[in-house]
């Protein structure tokens, strides 16, 4: 087990590394590496960020994007976990579902937007749907992989003690798959940001993707970078939250050395 001080230092470094990147960016731009009209310095972006935040415009876009991600993410990952566990426990389910995943997973999720727009319209539902589809596959694959690779001794012990299918499912398979399921959940969250921003480029009037695209059309490069940096900040924050949740849910799992 790592000392608490070492863990705190690692967490601090995890949060400070993006700040170091911004400082390097600022230094290079001020030293003349790059055209400030097209690649603004972080200080320029921060000024525009403050203006957009003070006006409330940025907050509206962020909330719109996060709402679409939250709903679509939950819709996608909940059935993914269940199906992944079923695939590991029942061969029949695996035989049916596995080829469908192999066929559908490689399809770019944004390529489905025209179909989703026809089905759900230009409102939030189509963006939530593309997020749900994007989040589903990494979670179901990771959950199945984790459940299928549980040490056989745990299954044998449970059977020897007469564990029912329900107990086997909820106590052995579910918890045995949790470490890899969390890996899938984090991957799914990153994919959710990717697909929702891409969807907002072409089929939204709000959201961070819309902010980036409309700023590009108006050549407001600093506003465009505000949207890009905001996505990065949200990525760091949500990833950190997931790491802390994983530590709380899986206290027996040691931190990587």
N, C-alpha and C positions, 0 to 999 in steps of 0.2 A: 504493500500500500504506500502511496506517495504521502509525504508529510503535507499537512494542511497549508503550510507556507508555500510549498512548491506548487500545489494546486492553485492557490491564489495568484501566484506569479504567472502561471500558465494562462489563467483566465484573463489577467491584465494584459499580457502580451497578445492574446487573441483579439482583444478589443483595440489595442493600440496600433497593431500592424496597419490597418487601413489609414489611421491618422498619419503614420510615417509616410505612406504612399502619397497622401495629399500634400505633405510638406515638401517632398521631393518634387512633385508636380509644380508647386508654387515657385520653388527655387529655379527650376529649369525654364519656366515661362518668363520669369523676371530677368533671367540671364540671356534671354533672346532666342531660346530654342523653341520655335513654333510661333505661328501668327496668332496674336491674341484675338483677332476678329473671328477666327474659326475654331481656335482651341483656347477658350478663356482660362485665366488663372483661377484656382480655387477661391481666392478672395472675391473675384468678379461673380463667381457662381454663388458664393455666400451672400453677397449683396442682393442679387436677384432672388435668392431663396428667402431672404428676410422680407423683401417686398411682396412676394407671392404669399408667404405665410401670414404676413400682417393683414393682407387684403382678404384672407380666408379662402382664396382660390386654390392654393396648394392643398389645404386641409380637405377641401371637397373632393379633389381628385384622388388623394390618398385613401380617404374613406370609401369612395366608390370602388377603387381597386381592391382594397382589403375585404370589403363585403363580398365581392364576387369570388375572391379566392377562398374566403372562409366557407361560404355555402357550398361552392363547387368541390372544395377539398373534402369536406365531411361527406358529401354525397358519393365521392369517388373512393375514399379510403375505407369507409366502414364495410361495404360489401367486399372490397378487395381483401381485407383481413379474413373475413369469414370464408370466402371462396378459397383463399390460399390454404387455410387450415383444412377445409373439406378435401382439397386436392391431396393433401398429405395423408389424410386418414382413410379416404376411400378411393380405390383405384378407378372405379367407374367414373367418378367425377373428374379425375385427372385425365382419363382417356378422352372425355368429351371436351374439357376446357382447354387442355394444353395446346392442341392444334389451333384453336381459335385465338389464343394469345399469340402464338407464333405468327399467325397471319395478320393480326391487327396491330400488334405492337410496333412494327416498323413504319407504319403509315404516319407521316407527319400530322400531328394533331391539328395544326393550323389549317392544313389542307381540307379539313372537315368543316371549316367555318361556313362555306356556302350552303352545305346541307343543313347545318345547325341553324343558320339564319332563316332558311325556308321553314324549318320545323318550329323554331321558337321565336322568330322575329328579331328585331334589332334591339330589344331590351336586354336586361341583365341576364335573362334565362339562357340565352345563347352563349354568353361568356362563362356562366357557371357550368354549362354543359361541357364546354371545351376544357375547362379546368378539371372537372370530374373525370373526363376521359384521360387526360394527361396524368392525373394523380393515380388512377386505378392501376396501371400496369406495373410500375416499379414496386408498389406495395404488395400486389398479389404475388409477384415473382419472388420477392424477398421473404414474404411470409411463408410461402410454400417451401422455399429453400431451407429456411430455419427450422420449420416443423419436420421436414423430411430428414434432416440431419441430426435429430435428437439422438442422444446415446441410447442404443437399444436396451441397456440395462434398466433405464427408468421405465420404459414401457413394460418390460418383463416384470419388474417389481410391482407395478400397479396392477397388472393382470393377476399376479400371484395373490394379491390381497383382495381380489374380486372387484376391482374398480369397474364401475359401469362406463358405458360409452360417454355419458355426460361428464362424469368425473375425469375420464381420460382426456376429453376435449378441453375442459375448463381448467384443469389443474396441471396437466402434463404437457399437452401439445401447445396450448396457448402460451404458457409461460416459457416453455422451451424455445418457442419461435420469437419471443419478444426482442432479443438483441438484434436479429436481422430485420425484424419488422420495423424497428426504429430507424435502421439504416434506410429502409425503403421509404419511410415517412419523411425523412429529411430530403431524400432525393425527390420525392413527389412534391414537396413544398417548393423546391427550386424550380421544378418543371412548371408548377402552377404559375409562378411569377412570369416565366418565359412565355407561356401560351396566352395568359390573360393580357399581357402588354401587347403582344402581337395582334391579338384580337381587337384590342382597343385602338390600334392604328387605323383600322379600316371600318369598324362597325360600332363606334361609340361617340358620344358627345361629352363624355366625362371619363376620368380615370388618368392614371399616370401615362399610359400609352398614348391616349389622346393628347395630353399635354406635350409629350415629346414630338408627336407627328405634326400637330398644329404649329408648334414653335418652329419646326424645321421648314414648314411651308411659308412661314412669315420671316424666315431667316433670323429669328430671335435665338441665336445660338446659346446664349447664357441661360435662357429659360429651358432650352432643350437639355442642357447639361444638368440643370436642377432636377429634371425628371429622371435622368440617368443615375445621378448620384443618389437620389431618393430611393430608387430601386436597390442600389447597393447597400444603403444604410438599412433598409428594411430587411434585406437578405442577412446582414450581420446580426441584427436584433433577433429575428425569428430563429436563426440558426443557434444563437446563444440560448434562447429560451428552450429550444428543443434539447440542447445539451444538458441543461439543468433539469428538465423534466425526465430525461433518460437517466441521469444520476439518481434522481429521487425514486423512480420506478424500479430501477435495476441496481440497488445498492450493493449487490453481491458481485457485480461485474467490475473488474479492476479497470482503472483508466489506462489507456495505452501508454507505454513507456516512451 
